Amino acid sequence: MPQLNPAPWFAILVFTWLTFLIIIPPKITGHIFPNDPTLQSTEKPKTESWTWPWH
């Protein structure tokens, strides 16, 4: 049964993790987001209650 031979599967596991840990993170962190986050004020905006016309 080939599943019991760890030689090829261990190499696949190592190369997969190397790809995930070395190659992909710089590609993801290299993106520049067009909108910088702005700080929101701490005071809550004034909301008015609605008057619903119940018919």
N, C-alpha and C positions, 0 to 999 in steps of 0.2 A: 504494500500500500504506500503510495508516494506521500501521503500526509504525515507519515511517521518519520520521514527523512527531513531533519531540520535544516539541512545545509542550504537549499535554494530559498526556503521560506524565510530564514533568518536574514539572508542578504536582502530580500525584498522588503522586509520589515525595516531594516536599518536604512536603506536608501529612501524609503518612503518617509521615515521620520526626519532624515536629513533634509529632504525636500521641504517638509512642513516647517522645520525649525530654522533653516538657513536661507532658502531661496524665496519662499513666499512672504515672510514678514516684511522685508525691505520693499517689496513691490506694493504691499498694502499700505505701509506707512508713508510711502512716497507720494501718495495722492494729496493734492492740494484742494481743500474745500473752498468753493467760491464765496461762501457767506461766513464771515466770522461771527461767532456767537456774541450777542450784546447782553450786557447786564440788565436785568429787569429791576425795576424799582421795588422797594419793599412795601410800599403802601398799596393797598388793594384798590382797584378801580371801583368807582361808585356805580352800582347797578340799580336800575329802577325796576320796580315791580310792574308787571303787565296787568292791565285790566282786560280780562277775557270776557267777551260778550257771549254769555251762555244763553242759547236760544232753545 
